[in-house]
Amino acid sequence: MADPIIHSGDARFTISALARTRADIVAVLKATLGKPNSTLVGAAIGTGMAAQAASRGGADFILAMNAGRLRSMGAPSIFSLLALRNSNDFVLDFAQSEILPFAKVPVFFGACAFDPRCSIEAEVEKIANGGFGGIVNFPTCIFLGGRFRADIEGAGLGFQRELEMLRTAQNRGMATLAYVRTVTEAQQAAQAGVNIVNLNLGWNVGGTVGSRTEVSLTQAAEYAKIVFRHVRAISEDTLCVLEGGPIVSPDQMYEVSAVSKADGYIGGSTIDRVPIEASIEQITSAFKSVGTLQRRIDELECQLEHVQREYSIVGRSPSIQRIKQRIEKLAASLLPVLITGEAGTGKRLLARGIHEAARRPASKLASASTAESSGESLFGSAPAEGGRKVLGLLQYHPTATLLIENVETLCVDAQERLMEVIETGAYRRLGDNQRGRFEGRLILTSTQPLSQIGSSGLLIPSLESRLAPGHVFLPNLRDRLEDLPLLAEHFLQALRKDRRSRKLSVDHSAYRVLMTYGWPENIRELRSVLETAAIRCEGDWIKAEHLPPLSDADAPQPLPADEREWILDALQRHRFRRGETARYLGISRKTLYNKMRAYGRPLQPLTNA
């Protein structure tokens, strides 16, 4: 039998295409969480324009809510609790005509359970037949308090009725999302088997009609952590997300989610009302004062460029900020510096940054090759019989900053000679041990961690100990993805000059691809990818289709013999939280469980994740 067709103006869609089963929706959301560096984002909105824009921005699911529609009319979200009209009919009208025909992600229906005249079964059936794959208890009594809440509960129209509606929807094959505010409500929702528990931290602050909150970000994060721990103790499969309260920006969402271990975030006012208010106000102001706005843009660009290029390092992540602080101290001393990090992380650029920050007069940066483990090009050698002597870089550049790459490849004799240079400022030439003076500075690099090259015997103990005080570790790009937009802008500046254009930019669709890739070759690979995309791009925006194929298939994988240690290390890094560990490793939870069973569980007790 063919799927029934629903007509809405010129839009046509099948119920089966949109009302995906509960299992399908949950599987899609969990698959998204299984990708590296991924988090779920839901958009609680009330207009077709907002739904389409949120979908293009990468929303994983949409909540069609009466609050979203009221916000588009200029009212605050709290008006959604007032008996202004039949809420379910209100939502059904605009969601069917504006949202469902264009939805490419699951749509949850914001269903009201307050009306004692309505049968729960009949309302759920009407919503399911309307083409919705999921249901959410909104408007909800969780925002009520005191005697009013007690009377609502006493009349049988409170939270338990909302849970009954969600259970009925589950039996109908729909996905469910429960709004909660307390630990008890969250536990009851988890016991009812809902798919997603949404901890609402209160009406959103911000904008012109935003509410006030006494809850700080720190308090919100700690409270959410407690609530989610109780939920996961009941059901590890239940997804835990956040909404509302003091969270009004992506940075604040990340801060609270990182502490609470949330699976995602739902934005209502923060996605439609606050950005729309700000955008309309700003663009109107921009039209009124184009000249002033352009000058301000130019000033901000100059400031950004200065921040990006400071010490030749691009980024503002915590790890990069710590490195910049360390450079200031190292530049003021003559300590030998060891820079470690994977290939492509920018060790040579960091070396140049340290050299320039030192501001030593009449000094230049010279690079020494360690292709010959004996260090002949570094120390020089006496003339062999019938041959000629070789002048080393220490003699060529006695006052320079000397960059020695891959120091671990030097033989023991060369390392001992290098240790002598560090300790006494004197070097010995190979062959006749003729001595010379070196008054410059040494910067060394390695692609292996200092602890590893020391424990494996690649560095002699005395040299390892001497280099430790000046050690700087450059993190991988995949460990500081928050710097990727700044790095991309940095590389685009050069590409704009080549194209004689200031308009070349990265589209949000391309950023979603770039932010989920593992970057095995680090910053060097990012630059290559952007250069390739710029060639493929005809216009001013680099989009996802312009990017070359990106695959982590060539990234180094652990050998089977080392896999157990690899998994155990990841578990320890994430305090044995299995869900977080699986995302870090880039594998599914099921794969992680299977590997843990195969290798035997670690001795430490595993906490719920």
Secondary structure, 3 states (H helix, E strand, C coil): CCCCEEEECCEEEEHHHHCCCHHHHHHHHHHHHCCCCCCEEEEEECCHHHHHHHHHCCCCEEEECHHHHHHHCCCCHHHHHCCCCCHHHHHHHHHHHHHHHHCCCCEEEEECCCCCCCCHHHHHHHHHHCCCCEEEECCCHHHCCHHHHHHHHHCCCCHHHHHHHHHHHHHCCCEEEEEECCHHHHHHHHHCCCCEEEEECCCCCCCCCCCCCCCCHHHHHHHHHHHHHHHHHHCCCCEEEEECCCCCCHHHHHHHHHHHCCCEEEECCCCCHHHHHHHHHHHHHHHHCHHHHHHHHHHHHHHHHHHHHHHHCCCCCHHHHHHHHHHHHHHCCCCCEEEECCCCCCHHHHHHHHHHHHCCCCCCEEEECCCCCCCHHHHCECCCCCCCCECCHHHHCCCCEEEECCHHHCCHHHHHHHHHHHHHCEEECECCCCEEECCCEEEEEECCCHHHHHHCCCCCHHHHHHHHHHEEECCCHHHCHHHHHHHHHHHHHHHHHHHCCCCCEECHHHHHHHHCCCCCCHHHHHHHHHHHHHHHCCCCEECHHHCCCCCHHHCCCCCHHHHHHHHHHHHHHCCCCHHHHHHHHCCCHHHHHHHHHHHCCCCCCCCCC
